[in-house]
């Protein structure tokens, strides 16, 4: 999603993402080598590893914060 100069490839982003998402991506700083490799992480645990129990806890927390019937 970046060009050969390390900048966001705006054309690619707008062609492949909804405009509101592409705009949000462009607002972020581009990734740099010092950041390290991209990895998949799960927000439900401190170690960012998926555990069924953490998914259940997130689900229960999300439901309890909904207002209304």
C-alpha positions as CSV (number, residue, x, y, z in Angstrom):
1,X,0.0,0.0,0.0
2,X,3.0,2.2,-0.2
3,X,5.0,3.3,-3.2
4,X,8.7,2.8,-3.9
5,X,9.5,5.9,-1.9
6,X,7.7,4.7,1.2
7,X,4.7,7.1,0.9
8,X,1.1,5.9,0.8
9,X,0.0,4.9,-2.7
10,X,-3.1,7.0,-2.8
11,X,-4.3,5.7,-6.1
12,X,-4.1,2.1,-4.9
13,X,-5.8,3.0,-1.7
14,X,-8.7,4.9,-3.2
15,X,-9.2,2.2,-5.9
16,X,-9.3,-0.7,-3.4
17,X,-10.9,0.8,-0.2
18,X,-14.0,2.8,0.5
19,X,-13.1,6.5,0.4
20,X,-13.7,7.0,4.2
21,X,-11.3,4.2,5.0
22,X,-8.6,5.3,2.5
23,X,-8.8,8.8,4.0
24,X,-8.2,7.4,7.5
25,X,-5.2,5.3,6.3
26,X,-3.6,8.3,4.6
27,X,-3.9,10.3,7.8
28,X,-1.7,7.7,9.5
29,X,2.1,7.9,9.3
30,X,3.5,5.4,6.8
31,X,5.2,2.3,8.3
32,X,9.0,2.4,8.6
33,X,11.6,-0.4,8.9
34,X,12.3,0.5,12.5
35,X,8.7,-0.4,13.4
36,X,9.5,-4.1,12.6
37,X,7.4,-6.5,10.6
38,X,3.6,-6.4,10.6
39,X,2.0,-9.1,12.8
40,X,-1.5,-10.1,13.6
41,X,-2.5,-9.2,17.1
42,X,-5.6,-9.8,19.2
43,X,-6.7,-6.9,21.4
44,X,-8.4,-9.2,23.9
45,X,-5.2,-10.3,25.7
46,X,-2.1,-8.6,26.8
47,X,0.0,-11.0,24.7
48,X,-2.1,-10.3,21.6
49,X,-2.8,-14.0,21.2
50,X,-6.3,-15.3,20.5
51,X,-8.0,-17.3,23.3
52,X,-11.6,-18.3,23.1
53,X,-12.1,-17.0,26.7
54,X,-10.9,-13.6,25.7
55,X,-13.3,-13.4,22.8
56,X,-16.2,-14.4,25.1
57,X,-15.1,-11.7,27.6
58,X,-15.0,-9.0,24.9
59,X,-18.4,-10.1,23.7
60,X,-19.9,-9.9,27.1
61,X,-18.3,-6.6,27.8
62,X,-19.6,-5.1,24.5
63,X,-23.1,-6.3,25.2
64,X,-23.2,-4.9,28.7
65,X,-22.3,-1.4,27.4
66,X,-25.1,-1.2,24.9
67,X,-27.8,1.3,26.0
68,X,-31.5,0.5,25.4
69,X,-33.6,-2.7,25.3
